Amino acid sequence: MNGSVLSQEEINALLQASQSSEKQPDGETIRTIKNGLPVIKRSLSTFLSKTVEVQGIHTEPSSVGIAGLFSDSIYVYPASIGGVRLFTLIAEKDCETLKKALPRQLIRGVNMFINEWYQTIVSVISQELGSPHQLDKVYAPVKLALQNASSLPLQKEDYFVKTSITWENASIDLVLLVQQQFEKFMLDNGVKVKRSGVRLNRLPIRDIRFQDLEPVKSNDAEQSVSLISDVELTCLAELGSCVMTLGEIMDLKTDSIIKLNKTAGEPADIYINGNPIAKGEVLVLDNNFGIRILEVVPVKTLMDNLA
C-alpha cells in the first residue's frame, strides 16, 4: 500500500466486514413464518374471497426504526400469544386499501383482517413447533404518527418481519415487530421439537372441503330455527376498557395496574360474537364469575348492529 491508498484486497475486506455487521436477523420467528407461507396465503385468500399472493417477506434490524419502514402514520395492533406480546404494524394508507377490498357489512373489517392474520400466525407456529398454541387476545389498535415513532422502546435484539400481500391490483405491507421476549418464547418451545434433528408430533395441514349447500325446503319457521339452535357462539363480558399508548403497553409487567373507564358496581357489557346484546351484574357462582342480566338490547337495535 502506498501512502493512504488502499489496495483492492483491503477494500474488499472492509466491504465484507461492513456487510457482515449489517447482516439481517434470522430468528426462529422469521423461519417459522417462511415455512408457513402456503397456510398464510390460503387463509387470507379465504378471508378476502380473492386470490392472495404473499411476497417479499424479509427482516430488518431494530436499528432501521419505524421511520425506516414507513413514510406516514401507522396503526399498531398489539396481541398476546402464549402470554407473550407481538405487534403488527400497518400503514394508514394500507388500512384504506384493505377497507376497499372488504365487504361493506364488515364495519370493523380491518380489525377482523388483523385478527385473522394473527390466528393464522398462531396456526403456523403450532404446526412448526408441533404443539398447540393459542391467540390470547388482539388489543385495540393504536394510531401512531411517524414523528412519535422514535419514542418506541426498541431493543437491539428486536427485529421486524415485513410481509407484502397482494391481490388483483392492490398491495399492502404487514410488519411484525418481534421482540426478544417473543423470540425466546419461540426458541424455548422449538428446542424440544428440534433436539433430535427432526420435528416431532407435527400437526398435519389439511385443506378444508365444503359440501354444496341446498336451501331448506320447509315452510316451518320453528323447524328452520331448530336447525341452527345448537350453533355455538362466543359470549364475552367486558368489565371496562381504557386507552393506552403503545409505550405504556410495552412497559407492562407483573403487578402493573390498569385503570378502566367504568366505576365499581357499574353494569358490565355483554357481547355475542363481538355484538353488544345486554348489560349485567357480575356475580360469583361456585368459584366462577357469572353475569346476571339486567338489561337486554332491543331486537331492532341488535339487528341493525348485525346488518
VMD Tcl script that draws the C-alpha trace (Angstrom):
set ca {
  {0.00 0.00 0.00}
  {1.36 3.47 -0.94}
  {0.54 6.41 1.34}
  {-3.18 6.49 2.18}
  {-4.29 4.49 -0.88}
  {-5.95 1.13 -0.05}
  {-5.31 -1.97 -2.09}
  {-8.22 -3.80 -3.74}
  {-7.85 -6.64 -1.21}
  {-8.17 -4.19 1.70}
  {-11.21 -2.54 0.12}
  {-12.87 -5.93 -0.34}
  {-12.11 -6.85 3.27}
  {-13.67 -3.61 4.53}
  {-16.78 -4.13 2.38}
  {-17.15 -7.69 3.63}
  {-16.83 -6.56 7.25}
  {-19.42 -3.83 6.67}
  {-21.87 -6.27 5.12}
  {-21.45 -8.80 7.93}
  {-22.05 -6.13 10.58}
  {-25.34 -5.20 8.90}
  {-26.47 -8.80 8.48}
  {-30.22 -9.13 8.62}
  {-31.59 -11.01 11.64}
  {-32.54 -14.64 11.07}
  {-34.54 -15.76 14.11}
  {-36.87 -18.66 14.79}
  {-39.93 -16.46 14.17}
  {-38.97 -15.49 10.61}
  {-38.08 -19.11 9.74}
  {-41.43 -20.28 11.07}
  {-43.36 -17.68 9.05}
  {-41.45 -18.52 5.86}
  {-42.27 -22.21 6.30}
  {-45.94 -21.33 6.81}
  {-46.39 -19.09 3.76}
  {-48.77 -21.54 2.00}
  {-51.03 -21.56 5.07}
  {-50.97 -17.75 5.31}
  {-51.79 -17.39 1.61}
  {-54.69 -19.85 1.81}
  {-56.17 -18.31 4.97}
  {-56.05 -14.68 3.79}
  {-57.38 -15.64 0.34}
  {-60.39 -17.26 2.01}
  {-60.99 -14.23 4.23}
  {-60.81 -11.70 1.39}
  {-62.53 -14.00 -1.14}
  {-59.69 -13.10 -3.51}
  {-56.54 -14.81 -4.73}
  {-53.84 -13.50 -2.42}
  {-50.10 -13.68 -3.05}
  {-47.62 -13.37 -0.18}
  {-44.37 -11.89 -1.46}
  {-41.25 -10.08 -0.40}
  {-41.06 -11.40 3.16}
  {-37.81 -10.24 4.77}
  {-36.38 -8.96 8.04}
  {-34.96 -5.65 9.17}
  {-32.99 -4.97 12.38}
  {-34.48 -2.69 15.01}
  {-31.82 -0.09 14.18}
  {-33.76 0.69 10.98}
  {-36.54 2.12 13.16}
  {-40.18 2.75 12.31}
  {-39.24 5.72 10.14}
  {-37.09 3.43 8.01}
  {-40.08 1.21 7.19}
  {-42.95 3.69 6.84}
  {-43.39 7.13 5.34}
  {-46.64 8.12 7.08}
  {-48.82 7.41 10.12}
  {-49.27 3.78 11.12}
  {-51.63 1.63 13.18}
  {-50.10 -0.69 15.78}
  {-52.04 -3.85 16.67}
  {-50.71 -5.44 19.88}
  {-51.52 -9.09 20.56}
  {-50.71 -11.73 23.14}
  {-49.70 -15.25 22.09}
  {-48.99 -17.75 24.84}
  {-48.72 -14.86 27.29}
  {-46.05 -13.11 25.18}
  {-46.60 -9.89 23.25}
  {-46.33 -9.46 19.48}
  {-47.05 -6.35 17.41}
  {-48.30 -5.87 13.85}
  {-47.67 -2.51 12.18}
  {-49.65 -1.37 9.14}
  {-49.58 1.96 7.32}
  {-52.70 4.12 7.46}
  {-52.89 4.14 3.65}
  {-52.81 0.32 3.64}
  {-55.75 0.29 6.06}
  {-57.70 2.31 3.50}
  {-56.69 -0.17 0.78}
  {-57.97 -3.01 2.96}
  {-61.29 -1.27 3.61}
  {-61.95 -1.03 -0.13}
  {-61.32 -4.76 -0.54}
  {-63.58 -5.87 2.32}
  {-67.38 -6.29 2.14}
  {-69.31 -3.22 3.27}
  {-71.13 -5.10 6.02}
  {-67.83 -5.67 7.81}
  {-67.84 -2.45 9.83}
  {-64.72 -3.49 11.70}
  {-63.25 -5.23 8.69}
  {-59.62 -4.15 9.13}
  {-59.64 -5.27 12.77}
  {-61.12 -8.62 11.71}
  {-58.47 -8.98 8.99}
  {-55.67 -8.39 11.51}
  {-57.31 -10.89 13.87}
  {-57.35 -13.44 11.02}
  {-53.69 -12.62 10.34}
  {-52.79 -13.33 13.97}
  {-54.89 -16.51 14.06}
  {-53.00 -17.73 11.00}
  {-49.64 -16.88 12.58}
  {-50.62 -18.89 15.67}
  {-51.71 -21.80 13.47}
  {-48.37 -21.73 11.66}
  {-46.49 -21.59 14.99}
  {-48.45 -24.60 16.26}
  {-47.69 -26.52 13.05}
  {-43.98 -25.74 13.12}
  {-43.38 -26.30 16.85}
  {-45.51 -29.42 16.95}
  {-47.59 -28.31 19.93}
  {-50.85 -26.33 20.15}
  {-50.67 -22.62 20.97}
  {-53.44 -20.08 21.15}
  {-54.05 -16.41 20.46}
  {-54.84 -14.91 23.85}
  {-56.13 -11.57 22.61}
  {-55.78 -8.90 19.93}
  {-55.92 -5.46 21.51}
  {-57.46 -2.30 20.08}
  {-55.14 -0.61 17.56}
  {-53.10 2.46 18.42}
  {-52.58 5.14 15.76}
  {-49.02 6.41 15.80}
  {-47.74 9.49 13.99}
  {-44.39 8.94 12.33}
  {-42.75 11.77 14.27}
  {-43.57 9.95 17.52}
  {-42.26 6.57 16.34}
  {-38.77 7.20 17.73}
  {-40.23 7.05 21.25}
  {-40.86 3.30 20.92}
  {-38.59 1.38 23.32}
  {-36.92 -0.87 20.73}
  {-34.11 -3.13 21.91}
  {-31.05 -4.10 19.89}
  {-32.18 -7.75 19.76}
  {-35.65 -6.86 18.39}
  {-36.30 -7.09 14.67}
  {-39.02 -6.52 12.07}
  {-40.58 -9.10 9.74}
  {-42.07 -7.38 6.69}
  {-44.57 -9.26 4.54}
  {-46.00 -7.91 1.26}
  {-49.54 -9.11 0.48}
  {-51.02 -8.52 -2.98}
  {-54.33 -9.25 -4.70}
  {-55.71 -8.04 -8.02}
  {-54.30 -4.51 -8.38}
  {-53.81 -3.86 -4.66}
  {-50.90 -4.36 -2.29}
  {-50.30 -3.85 1.44}
  {-47.42 -4.45 3.84}
  {-47.79 -6.10 7.25}
  {-44.82 -5.66 9.59}
  {-44.36 -7.82 12.68}
  {-42.29 -6.33 15.50}
  {-40.60 -9.36 17.08}
  {-39.18 -8.56 20.50}
  {-36.51 -10.55 22.30}
  {-39.12 -11.99 24.67}
  {-41.16 -13.45 21.80}
  {-38.07 -14.85 20.08}
  {-37.13 -16.54 23.37}
  {-40.66 -17.98 23.57}
  {-40.20 -19.46 20.08}
  {-36.77 -20.88 20.89}
  {-37.85 -22.35 24.24}
  {-40.79 -24.11 22.60}
  {-38.88 -25.12 19.50}
  {-35.79 -26.67 21.10}
  {-37.74 -29.64 22.45}
  {-39.05 -30.38 18.97}
  {-35.79 -29.95 17.06}
  {-33.34 -31.56 19.51}
  {-33.20 -34.87 17.62}
  {-32.85 -33.12 14.26}
  {-36.44 -33.80 13.22}
  {-39.76 -32.22 14.13}
  {-41.92 -34.49 16.26}
  {-45.70 -34.56 16.59}
  {-46.07 -32.10 13.76}
  {-49.72 -31.28 13.28}
  {-50.92 -32.07 9.73}
  {-52.17 -29.28 7.47}
  {-55.47 -30.24 5.89}
  {-57.40 -28.42 3.19}
  {-60.99 -27.72 4.19}
  {-63.55 -29.18 1.77}
  {-67.08 -27.82 1.81}
  {-70.13 -29.67 0.57}
  {-72.63 -27.92 -1.68}
  {-75.45 -26.46 0.38}
  {-79.08 -26.79 -0.69}
  {-81.87 -24.50 0.55}
  {-84.09 -25.89 3.28}
  {-87.35 -26.90 1.65}
  {-89.66 -26.23 4.56}
  {-92.27 -23.62 5.45}
  {-92.00 -24.37 9.14}
  {-90.15 -21.41 10.71}
  {-89.74 -23.23 14.00}
  {-88.05 -26.14 12.23}
  {-85.71 -23.72 10.41}
  {-84.66 -22.15 13.72}
  {-84.07 -25.58 15.24}
  {-81.53 -26.32 12.52}
  {-79.18 -23.67 13.94}
  {-80.22 -23.78 17.59}
  {-77.10 -25.74 18.56}
  {-74.65 -23.37 16.83}
  {-72.05 -22.27 19.38}
  {-71.44 -18.52 19.75}
  {-68.84 -16.76 21.86}
  {-70.24 -14.81 24.82}
  {-67.93 -12.15 26.23}
  {-68.45 -9.91 29.28}
  {-66.41 -6.71 29.34}
  {-65.82 -5.01 32.68}
  {-64.42 -1.90 31.04}
  {-61.72 -0.57 28.77}
  {-59.14 2.18 28.55}
  {-56.89 3.91 26.05}
  {-53.15 3.34 26.40}
  {-50.18 4.50 24.38}
  {-48.05 1.88 22.71}
  {-45.19 2.76 25.05}
  {-47.40 2.11 28.09}
  {-48.45 -1.26 26.67}
  {-44.87 -2.32 26.02}
  {-43.89 -1.29 29.58}
  {-46.49 -3.57 31.20}
  {-45.08 -6.10 33.65}
  {-46.20 -8.28 36.54}
  {-48.15 -6.31 39.20}
  {-48.87 -3.42 36.80}
  {-52.32 -1.89 37.39}
  {-54.58 -0.68 34.57}
  {-57.42 1.70 35.42}
  {-60.61 1.01 33.44}
  {-63.20 3.57 32.35}
  {-66.03 2.11 34.47}
  {-66.79 2.75 38.11}
  {-67.19 -0.04 40.66}
  {-70.69 -1.54 40.53}
  {-71.44 -0.28 37.01}
  {-73.05 -2.99 34.81}
  {-70.74 -4.99 32.56}
  {-71.31 -5.05 28.79}
  {-72.15 -8.46 27.29}
  {-71.25 -9.33 23.68}
  {-72.12 -12.25 21.42}
  {-69.53 -12.70 18.67}
  {-68.48 -9.08 19.17}
  {-72.00 -7.60 19.07}
  {-73.48 -5.97 22.23}
  {-76.63 -7.77 23.40}
  {-77.07 -6.94 27.09}
  {-75.77 -5.42 30.32}
  {-75.38 -7.39 33.50}
  {-74.17 -7.60 37.08}
  {-71.02 -9.57 37.88}
  {-71.56 -12.47 40.33}
  {-69.54 -15.31 41.79}
  {-71.03 -18.78 41.17}
  {-69.25 -21.84 42.57}
  {-65.86 -20.10 42.46}
  {-66.53 -18.90 38.89}
  {-67.58 -15.47 37.70}
  {-71.10 -15.15 36.33}
  {-73.38 -12.44 34.94}
  {-76.97 -11.61 35.97}
  {-78.75 -9.96 33.02}
  {-80.07 -6.51 33.94}
  {-80.90 -5.08 30.51}
  {-81.26 -6.65 27.05}
  {-80.60 -4.76 23.82}
  {-83.85 -4.36 21.78}
  {-84.15 -6.78 18.88}
  {-84.32 -3.95 16.30}
  {-81.09 -2.41 17.61}
  {-79.44 -5.82 17.63}
  {-80.43 -6.48 14.01}
  {-79.14 -3.04 12.98}
  {-75.77 -3.87 14.56}
  {-75.64 -7.19 12.73}
  {-76.62 -5.68 9.37}
}
mol new
graphics top color blue
foreach p $ca { graphics top sphere $p radius 0.5 }
foreach p [lrange $ca 0 end-1] q [lrange $ca 1 end] { graphics top cylinder $p $q radius 0.2 }
display resetview
